[in-house]
Amino acid sequence: MPTAIELAEQFQVSLVGGSSHAFLGLAPLERAQSNQISFLSNPLYRQQASDSDAGALIVSKADLEFLQAHPGKNSAQRAYFVSHNPYATFARMAQHFAKTSAPTYAPGIHPSAVIDSTAVIPASCHIGPFVQIGAGVQLGERVVVLGNTVIGRDSLIGEDTLLYPSISIYYATKIGKRCIIHSGAVIGADGFGFAPDFSAAGGEWVKIPQTGRVVIGNDVEIGASTTIDRGALSDTEVGSGTKIDNQVQIAHNVVIGQCCVVAGCAAISGSTKIGNFCIIGGAANFAGHLTIADRTTVSGNTSIIRSITEPGQHFTGVYPSMLHGAWEKNAAILRGLDKIRQRLRLLDKK
């Protein structure tokens, strides 16, 4: 078990007290024991942190000063990791401890895998059962491809990327280094592109060939059952460091910048460009052909129908929930607003 001083040095944080304490892992404030570490990132939980049995706390300088001024029952024996960003330090320590319990994948190819003879598979890769790898595919070192995943022809996957079971990666997809893609994701399916050709005598929706690719940067995580469509003519792109939740729809020719987060069930329509460091809440949706400035935050269930040009703004468009009967009354008023406006204009003219 690592000691407090070893962890402080590894994660470049200051240590106050308890340098020789050894720790088994991390736990929430209310459950942590003397051989576990917890963290405080919200001042609302200062008293809970003071009363916690945790053997160490990850805190900010301001929270440390509060806890020292209001000692709890275990404060004298506790170690403090003082960080400018306790939540991020917690996440990095959690990664460190998770490595000891995470599954490991030995290099090798399962005999049931079907791999084209032209594919490039380094000996350090793990290829699971019933995997299919097409012609011209190139995998980087230490790529892990778990069971029933399909990788289409001419796709490129960077080193240390992990593909969980039952992923579909269509042809000519490019995925960067150290990515994680969860089960059920579909990367590179056709974008939804059809040209109408109708007349009085009938007609059809004419399919537009989707000849672009999907290009995903380094250190991207893509959630379960998320779909990212290939571009129609140019590529669909996801920037390095971006994290995408489960069941997100990203349409053709969308460009998402670096270090964005996109929560579950969000939908981004075709050819919209999302800037860097944007935060998109669950079930938010974007109309097509928009440009969204860097560091934009969009709350859950918000619909964005116009481009956002000024960086750093926060948009919310969610009606508060209410009893259904009250909602019906309000909806009836909204439906009649135009008539009310016209009557007010007439009154103003008089």
Secondary structure, DSSP 8 states (H G I E B T S, - for coil): --BHHHHHHHTT-EEES-TT-B--EE--TTT--TTEEEE--SGGGHHHHHH---SEEEE-HHHHHHHHHS--TTGGG-EEEE-SSHHHHHHHHHHHHHTTTS----SEE-TT-EE-TT-B--TT-EE-TT-EE-TT-EE-TT-EE-TT-EE-TT-EE-TT-EE-SS-EE-TT-EE-TT-EE-TT-EEEE----EEEEEETTEEEEEE------EEE-TT-EE-TT-EEE--SSS-EEE-TT-EE-TT-EE-TT-EE-TT-EE-TT-EE-TT-EE-TT-EE-TT-EE-SS-EE-TT-EE-TT-EE-S-B-STT-EE--------HHHHHHHHHHHHTHHHHHHHHHHHHH-
